């Protein structure tokens, strides 16, 4: 059973409340998505750690309900430029 873009967005926002999330259905099949996630929670984390946060938010659905997810994570400029 495939996931909808709204379901993916909802899971990410539930786990990372400040996240700005944009989901694109790459193949029109509800199975291959690109996710663009921006969150201050990513500040100071490696790209791998950021991606792990998003995958954890999907609660084990990768590879089962969600076949492919091209993931891009970003720290908002305001958070990235803060000192301290």
SEMAR-156440 format. One record per residue (C-alpha): residue in one letter; z, x, y. Coordinates in Angstrom, 3 decimals, decimal comma, m for minus. Layout:
BEGIN
<node><rest>A</rest><zz>Z</zz><xx>X</xx><yy>Y</yy></node>
...
// end
This chain:
BEGIN
<node><rest>X</rest><zz>0,000</zz><xx>0,000</xx><yy>0,000</yy></node>
<node><rest>X</rest><zz>m1,091</zz><xx>1,474</xx><yy>3,320</yy></node>
<node><rest>X</rest><zz>1,018</zz><xx>1,658</xx><yy>6,465</yy></node>
<node><rest>X</rest><zz>0,048</zz><xx>0,294</xx><yy>9,846</yy></node>
<node><rest>X</rest><zz>0,055</zz><xx>2,401</xx><yy>13,003</yy></node>
<node><rest>X</rest><zz>2,830</zz><xx>0,155</xx><yy>14,344</yy></node>
<node><rest>X</rest><zz>4,994</zz><xx>0,873</xx><yy>11,287</yy></node>
<node><rest>X</rest><zz>4,541</zz><xx>4,636</xx><yy>11,707</yy></node>
<node><rest>X</rest><zz>5,335</zz><xx>4,433</xx><yy>15,406</yy></node>
<node><rest>X</rest><zz>8,403</zz><xx>2,282</xx><yy>14,739</yy></node>
<node><rest>X</rest><zz>9,847</zz><xx>4,686</xx><yy>12,163</yy></node>
<node><rest>X</rest><zz>9,346</zz><xx>7,676</xx><yy>14,448</yy></node>
<node><rest>X</rest><zz>10,917</zz><xx>5,911</xx><yy>17,440</yy></node>
<node><rest>X</rest><zz>13,838</zz><xx>4,741</xx><yy>15,305</yy></node>
<node><rest>X</rest><zz>14,629</zz><xx>8,339</xx><yy>14,315</yy></node>
<node><rest>X</rest><zz>13,668</zz><xx>9,954</xx><yy>17,653</yy></node>
<node><rest>X</rest><zz>14,503</zz><xx>7,299</xx><yy>20,282</yy></node>
<node><rest>X</rest><zz>13,176</zz><xx>9,192</xx><yy>23,322</yy></node>
<node><rest>X</rest><zz>9,841</zz><xx>9,938</xx><yy>21,649</yy></node>
<node><rest>X</rest><zz>6,535</zz><xx>9,025</xx><yy>23,191</yy></node>
<node><rest>X</rest><zz>4,295</zz><xx>8,212</xx><yy>20,232</yy></node>
<node><rest>X</rest><zz>0,541</zz><xx>7,682</xx><yy>20,025</yy></node>
<node><rest>X</rest><zz>m1,050</zz><xx>6,903</xx><yy>16,658</yy></node>
<node><rest>X</rest><zz>m4,783</zz><xx>6,977</xx><yy>15,877</yy></node>
<node><rest>X</rest><zz>m6,311</zz><xx>5,567</xx><yy>12,690</yy></node>
<node><rest>X</rest><zz>m8,782</zz><xx>8,352</xx><yy>11,898</yy></node>
<node><rest>X</rest><zz>m10,776</zz><xx>6,690</xx><yy>9,134</yy></node>
<node><rest>X</rest><zz>m10,213</zz><xx>2,991</xx><yy>9,820</yy></node>
<node><rest>X</rest><zz>m8,655</zz><xx>2,656</xx><yy>6,367</yy></node>
<node><rest>X</rest><zz>m4,964</zz><xx>2,502</xx><yy>7,309</yy></node>
<node><rest>X</rest><zz>m4,422</zz><xx>5,643</xx><yy>5,252</yy></node>
<node><rest>X</rest><zz>m5,449</zz><xx>8,562</xx><yy>7,487</yy></node>
<node><rest>X</rest><zz>m3,739</zz><xx>8,852</xx><yy>10,861</yy></node>
<node><rest>X</rest><zz>m3,188</zz><xx>11,282</xx><yy>13,683</yy></node>
<node><rest>X</rest><zz>0,192</zz><xx>11,145</xx><yy>15,395</yy></node>
<node><rest>X</rest><zz>0,966</zz><xx>12,638</xx><yy>18,794</yy></node>
<node><rest>X</rest><zz>4,714</zz><xx>12,784</xx><yy>19,332</yy></node>
<node><rest>X</rest><zz>6,386</zz><xx>14,037</xx><yy>22,518</yy></node>
<node><rest>X</rest><zz>10,168</zz><xx>14,346</xx><yy>22,643</yy></node>
<node><rest>X</rest><zz>12,806</zz><xx>16,365</xx><yy>24,465</yy></node>
<node><rest>X</rest><zz>14,556</zz><xx>16,549</xx><yy>21,069</yy></node>
<node><rest>X</rest><zz>11,922</zz><xx>19,123</xx><yy>20,072</yy></node>
<node><rest>X</rest><zz>13,090</zz><xx>21,598</xx><yy>22,741</yy></node>
<node><rest>X</rest><zz>14,100</zz><xx>24,923</xx><yy>21,192</yy></node>
<node><rest>X</rest><zz>12,726</zz><xx>24,011</xx><yy>17,758</yy></node>
<node><rest>X</rest><zz>9,855</zz><xx>25,733</xx><yy>16,014</yy></node>
<node><rest>X</rest><zz>6,686</zz><xx>23,734</xx><yy>15,415</yy></node>
<node><rest>X</rest><zz>7,640</zz><xx>23,518</xx><yy>11,719</yy></node>
<node><rest>X</rest><zz>11,075</zz><xx>22,118</xx><yy>12,604</yy></node>
<node><rest>X</rest><zz>9,484</zz><xx>19,583</xx><yy>14,959</yy></node>
<node><rest>X</rest><zz>7,112</zz><xx>18,431</xx><yy>12,233</yy></node>
<node><rest>X</rest><zz>9,988</zz><xx>18,236</xx><yy>9,744</yy></node>
<node><rest>X</rest><zz>11,818</zz><xx>15,878</xx><yy>12,124</yy></node>
<node><rest>X</rest><zz>8,803</zz><xx>13,568</xx><yy>12,198</yy></node>
<node><rest>X</rest><zz>8,291</zz><xx>13,697</xx><yy>8,424</yy></node>
<node><rest>X</rest><zz>11,998</zz><xx>12,898</xx><yy>7,903</yy></node>
<node><rest>X</rest><zz>11,552</zz><xx>9,909</xx><yy>10,216</yy></node>
<node><rest>X</rest><zz>8,873</zz><xx>8,579</xx><yy>7,855</yy></node>
<node><rest>X</rest><zz>11,529</zz><xx>8,333</xx><yy>5,132</yy></node>
<node><rest>X</rest><zz>9,508</zz><xx>9,656</xx><yy>2,189</yy></node>
<node><rest>X</rest><zz>6,402</zz><xx>7,579</xx><yy>2,819</yy></node>
<node><rest>X</rest><zz>4,105</zz><xx>10,627</xx><yy>3,166</yy></node>
<node><rest>X</rest><zz>1,884</zz><xx>10,953</xx><yy>0,099</yy></node>
<node><rest>X</rest><zz>2,758</zz><xx>7,448</xx><yy>m1,060</yy></node>
<node><rest>X</rest><zz>2,146</zz><xx>4,723</xx><yy>1,538</yy></node>
<node><rest>X</rest><zz>0,745</zz><xx>7,250</xx><yy>4,006</yy></node>
<node><rest>X</rest><zz>m1,906</zz><xx>9,522</xx><yy>2,556</yy></node>
<node><rest>X</rest><zz>m2,712</zz><xx>11,814</xx><yy>5,485</yy></node>
<node><rest>X</rest><zz>m1,108</zz><xx>12,445</xx><yy>8,866</yy></node>
<node><rest>X</rest><zz>m2,487</zz><xx>14,958</xx><yy>11,350</yy></node>
<node><rest>X</rest><zz>0,595</zz><xx>15,694</xx><yy>13,415</yy></node>
<node><rest>X</rest><zz>0,858</zz><xx>17,146</xx><yy>16,898</yy></node>
<node><rest>X</rest><zz>4,282</zz><xx>17,543</xx><yy>18,505</yy></node>
<node><rest>X</rest><zz>5,056</zz><xx>18,417</xx><yy>22,109</yy></node>
<node><rest>X</rest><zz>8,074</zz><xx>18,933</xx><yy>24,345</yy></node>
<node><rest>X</rest><zz>7,737</zz><xx>17,046</xx><yy>27,662</yy></node>
<node><rest>X</rest><zz>7,057</zz><xx>19,388</xx><yy>30,571</yy></node>
<node><rest>X</rest><zz>10,249</zz><xx>18,284</xx><yy>32,331</yy></node>
<node><rest>X</rest><zz>12,377</zz><xx>19,310</xx><yy>29,323</yy></node>
<node><rest>X</rest><zz>10,413</zz><xx>22,480</xx><yy>28,674</yy></node>
<node><rest>X</rest><zz>10,928</zz><xx>23,759</xx><yy>32,217</yy></node>
<node><rest>X</rest><zz>14,692</zz><xx>23,065</xx><yy>32,410</yy></node>
<node><rest>X</rest><zz>16,939</zz><xx>26,108</xx><yy>32,378</yy></node>
<node><rest>X</rest><zz>20,180</zz><xx>26,249</xx><yy>30,412</yy></node>
// end
